[in-house]
Amino acid sequence: MSGERAIELEGTIVERLSEGAFRVELANGHRMVGFTRLRDQDLARALGPGDRVRLEVSPFDFSSGCVRKKLER
């Protein structure tokens, strides 16, 4: 996200949509789509329903975000 500050949020993966895409539920109940970067394929394979993750979200669009890190439960 060049030129803007990303918002970091934490959520729980609810569903795997495709390779590298997940439905993530935030603490407030909002659900969004989280994507991993192509170079983070190892992270994408290791994630599944119930895993807590950290997302980077644009301040202009809260419908999707980039999954950056798997968190401890």
MOKAPE-V757269 format. One record per backbone hydrogen bond with DSSP energy under -0.5 kcal/mol. NH is the residue of the N-H (numbers start at 1). CO is the residue of the C=O. If there is no record, write none. Layout:
BEGIN
nh->NH co->CO
nh->NH co->CO
END
This chain:
BEGIN
nh->4 co->1
nh->6 co->4
nh->7 co->57
nh->9 co->55
nh->11 co->53
nh->12 co->25
nh->13 co->51
nh->14 co->23
nh->15 co->23
nh->17 co->15
nh->17 co->21
nh->18 co->21
nh->20 co->18
nh->21 co->18
nh->22 co->34
nh->23 co->15
nh->24 co->22
nh->24 co->32
nh->25 co->12
nh->26 co->24
nh->26 co->30
nh->27 co->10
nh->29 co->26
nh->32 co->24
nh->33 co->63
nh->34 co->22
nh->35 co->65
nh->36 co->20
nh->40 co->37
nh->41 co->38
nh->44 co->40
nh->45 co->41
nh->46 co->42
nh->47 co->43
nh->47 co->44
nh->50 co->13
nh->51 co->48
nh->52 co->71
nh->53 co->11
nh->54 co->69
nh->55 co->9
nh->56 co->66
nh->57 co->7
nh->57 co->55
nh->58 co->61
nh->58 co->64
nh->61 co->58
nh->65 co->33
nh->66 co->56
nh->67 co->35
nh->67 co->65
nh->68 co->54
nh->68 co->66
nh->69 co->54
nh->71 co->52
END
